[in-house]
């Protein structure tokens, strides 16, 4: 690497002080487009099925073990019981991702279509990558660097494990490649991702047909009252048709595959 203390000209593209400065922000942003673009093209990833959801939801086995520990050692039973109840969404995500990957691999296509993609972290994200991995399919993790480090889960395909600095570039890759979206119970981040995608579809900024599944009817009806938005006239009645609610892996699988067969199979993914 060029050393500015040794004198002589310095190559700008090897100058870490410049590359990490505010002046080079545009280059850093562009790199988070160009480098993933190159990798997706190399591995022939045409499009994805996105899974959003909480990083805090545990696998059933781990949640059950924590409950037993809480009972034995006088821990917080209420939290442990809640974690076990919520673990169903981890297992449902895992099963749905596995089934969708098996379906995707059965398609007659030279490129890889409808590849499972998550935010790359633990919880629901891990469950999605895990299910796809168990079906022996490539899967994508779009991680984000955070002050409290988010560790990438071990089930992401090594070649398609990304870490972004900019949230908006990570969101771009979620939206650009997605042909279907599954939204499991989650917190602020999940709500942010859900409403941004719904807004893009509602306003026509995303013109492709993109089925959105809200998984967990009771959770979503308690957390967000979407019908109230229509009742107060702040969204149109047809906006409530932008998503499909279910509690069933079978229903989610059937809805997504039917939609993709109807609207996406004959339409290639974006040319990268």
C-alpha positions in Angstrom: 0.0 0.0 0.0 1.2 3.5 -0.7 2.6 5.2 2.3 2.1 9.0 2.3 4.9 9.4 4.8 7.4 8.2 2.3 6.9 11.0 -0.2 6.0 10.8 -3.8 2.6 10.6 -5.4 -0.2 8.6 -3.8 -2.8 6.6 -5.7 -6.2 7.8 -4.7 -7.7 4.3 -4.8 -5.2 3.1 -2.3 -5.5 6.1 0.1 -7.5 4.8 3.1 -7.8 8.3 4.6 -9.5 9.5 1.4 -11.6 6.4 0.9 -13.0 6.6 4.4 -13.7 10.3 4.2 -16.9 12.2 3.6 -15.6 13.2 0.1 -15.5 9.5 -0.9 -19.0 8.6 0.4 -20.3 8.3 -3.2 -17.6 5.7 -4.0 -18.5 3.7 -0.9 -22.2 3.8 -1.8 -21.5 2.8 -5.4 -19.3 -0.1 -4.2 -22.3 -1.5 -2.4 -24.1 -1.6 -5.7 -21.3 -2.8 -8.0 -19.8 -5.6 -5.9 -23.1 -7.4 -5.0 -24.2 -6.9 -8.6 -21.1 -8.7 -9.8 -21.5 -11.5 -7.4 -25.2 -12.1 -8.2 -24.4 -12.1 -11.9 -21.6 -14.6 -11.4 -23.8 -17.0 -9.5 -26.7 -16.5 -11.9 -29.1 -15.3 -9.2 -32.1 -14.0 -11.1 -34.5 -13.1 -8.3 -35.3 -13.9 -4.7 -38.0 -14.7 -2.1 -37.4 -12.4 0.8 -38.0 -13.4 4.4 -38.3 -10.6 7.0 -38.8 -11.1 10.8 -37.4 -10.7 14.3 -33.8 -11.6 15.1 -35.0 -12.5 18.6 -37.1 -15.5 17.8 -35.5 -18.8 18.9 -35.4 -22.3 17.4 -37.9 -24.5 19.3 -35.2 -26.7 20.7 -33.3 -23.8 22.2 -36.5 -22.2 23.5 -37.6 -25.4 25.2 -34.2 -25.8 26.8 -34.4 -22.3 28.2 -37.8 -23.0 29.6 -36.5 -26.1 31.4 -33.6 -24.1 32.8 -35.9 -21.3 34.0 -38.1 -23.9 35.8 -35.1 -25.5 37.4 -33.2 -22.4 38.4 -36.1 -20.0 39.1 -35.7 -17.9 36.0 -38.3 -15.7 34.3 -41.0 -18.3 33.4 -43.2 -15.8 31.6 -40.4 -14.8 29.1 -39.3 -18.4 28.7 -42.9 -19.5 27.9 -43.3 -16.6 25.5 -40.1 -17.6 23.7 -41.3 -21.1 23.3 -44.6 -20.0 21.9 -42.9 -17.6 19.5 -40.5 -20.3 18.4 -43.2 -21.7 16.1 -42.4 -18.9 13.7 -38.8 -20.0 13.5 -39.8 -23.5 12.7 -42.5 -22.4 10.2 -40.0 -20.1 8.5 -37.5 -23.0 8.3 -40.1 -25.3 6.8 -41.5 -22.8 4.3 -38.0 -21.8 3.1 -37.1 -25.5 2.7 -40.2 -26.2 0.6 -39.8 -23.1 -1.6 -36.2 -24.0 -2.3 -37.1 -27.5 -3.3 -39.8 -26.1 -5.6 -37.3 -23.5 -7.0 -34.7 -26.2 -7.7 -37.3 -28.3 -9.6 -37.8 -25.5 -12.2 -36.4 -25.9 -15.7 -34.2 -22.8 -15.8 -30.5 -22.3 -16.5 -30.4 -19.5 -13.9 -31.3 -19.7 -10.2 -34.8 -18.5 -9.7 -36.6 -17.5 -6.6 -33.6 -17.9 -4.2 -34.3 -17.6 -0.5 -32.9 -14.4 0.9 -32.8 -13.0 4.4 -31.2 -10.1 6.4 -28.4 -12.5 7.3 -28.7 -12.4 11.1 -30.2 -14.7 13.8 -33.8 -15.5 14.5 -36.2 -15.6 11.6 -33.3 -14.7 9.2 -31.4 -17.7 10.4 -34.4 -19.9 10.0 -34.9 -18.9 6.4 -31.3 -19.5 5.4 -31.3 -22.8 7.4 -34.4 -24.1 5.6 -32.9 -23.3 2.2 -29.6 -24.9 3.2 -31.4 -28.0 4.3 -32.9 -28.2 0.8 -29.3 -27.9 -0.5 -30.0 -24.7 -2.3 -28.0 -21.5 -2.6 -29.3 -18.8 -0.3 -28.5 -15.1 0.3 -27.8 -13.1 3.4 -27.9 -9.3 3.3 -26.4 -8.4 6.6 -25.8 -4.9 8.0 -23.0 -3.6 10.2 -24.4 -2.3 13.4 -22.9 -0.7 16.6 -24.1 -3.8 18.4 -22.6 -6.3 15.9 -25.1 -8.5 14.2 -23.4 -11.8 13.5 -24.1 -13.5 10.2 -25.8 -16.9 10.7 -24.0 -20.0 9.7 -26.5 -21.2 7.1 -25.9 -18.5 4.5 -24.2 -19.7 1.3 -20.6 -18.6 1.7 -20.5 -17.1 -1.8 -23.7 -15.0 -1.2 -22.9 -13.6 2.3 -22.9 -9.8 2.2 -22.4 -7.1 4.8 -23.6 -3.6 4.1 -22.8 -0.3 5.7 -25.7 1.6 4.3 -29.2 0.6 5.2 -30.6 2.0 2.0 -28.3 0.0 -0.2 -29.3 -3.2 1.6 -32.9 -2.3 1.1 -32.3 -1.7 -2.6 -31.0 -5.3 -3.0 -34.0 -6.6 -1.0 -36.5 -4.8 -3.3 -34.6 -5.1 -6.6 -34.3 -8.8 -6.7 -37.5 -9.8 -4.8 -40.3 -11.6 -6.6 -42.1 -12.6 -3.3 -41.9 -11.5 0.3 -42.7 -13.4 3.6 -43.1 -11.2 6.7 -42.9 -13.1 10.0 -43.5 -11.4 13.3 -40.8 -8.8 14.0 -40.0 -5.4 15.5 -39.1 -1.9 14.2 -36.8 -3.2 11.5 -39.4 -5.7 10.2 -42.1 -3.0 10.2 -39.7 -0.6 8.4 -39.0 -3.2 5.7 -42.7 -4.2 5.3 -44.0 -0.6 5.0 -41.3 0.5 2.6 -42.1 -2.4 0.2 -45.8 -1.8 0.5 -45.3 1.8 -0.3 -43.2 1.0 -3.3 -45.9 -1.3 -4.6 -48.8 1.0 -3.8 -47.1 4.0 -5.6 -46.1 1.9 -8.6 -42.4 2.4 -8.0 -42.3 -1.4 -8.0 -44.2 -2.4 -11.1 -43.7 -6.2 -10.9 -46.3 -8.4 -9.3 -44.9 -9.2 -5.9 -46.9 -11.4 -3.5 -46.5 -10.3 0.2 -47.4 -12.8 2.9 -48.1 -11.6 6.5 -47.5 -14.7 8.5 -49.1 -14.8 11.9 -52.6 -13.4 11.8 -53.1 -12.7 15.5 -49.7 -11.0 15.8 -50.3 -8.7 12.8 -53.9 -7.8 13.7 -52.7 -6.7 17.2 -49.5 -4.9 16.1 -50.9 -2.9 13.1 -54.5 -2.2 12.4 -54.4 -1.9 8.6 -58.1 -2.0 8.3 -58.3 1.2 10.4 -56.2 3.0 7.7 -58.8 2.1 5.1 -61.7 3.0 7.5 -60.2 6.5 8.1 -59.6 6.9 4.4 -55.8 7.2 4.5 -55.4 4.2 2.2 -57.7 2.8 -0.5 -59.8 -0.4 0.0 -57.7 -2.1 -2.7 -54.5 -1.4 -0.7 -55.7 -4.1 1.7 -55.3 -6.6 -1.2 -51.5 -5.9 -1.4 -50.9 -8.7 1.2 -52.1 -12.1 2.1 -52.5 -13.1 5.8 -52.1 -16.7 7.0 -50.9 -18.9 9.8 -50.3 -21.9 7.6 -47.1 -23.0 5.9 -49.2 -24.9 3.4 -51.3 -21.8 2.5 -48.2 -19.6 2.3 -46.5 -22.1 0.0 -49.5 -22.5 -2.2 -50.1 -18.8 -2.5 -46.5 -17.9 -3.3 -45.9 -20.7 -5.8 -49.2 -20.1 -7.6 -48.5 -16.3 -7.8 -45.0 -16.9 -9.1 -46.2 -19.5 -11.7 -48.8 -17.0 -12.9 -46.8 -13.8 -12.9 -43.1 -14.4 -12.7 -42.0 -17.7 -14.3 -42.0 -16.2 -17.9 -40.4 -13.0 -16.8 -36.7 -13.1 -16.1 -35.2 -11.4 -13.2 -33.4 -8.1 -13.6 -30.5 -8.2 -15.9 -27.6 -7.7 -13.6 
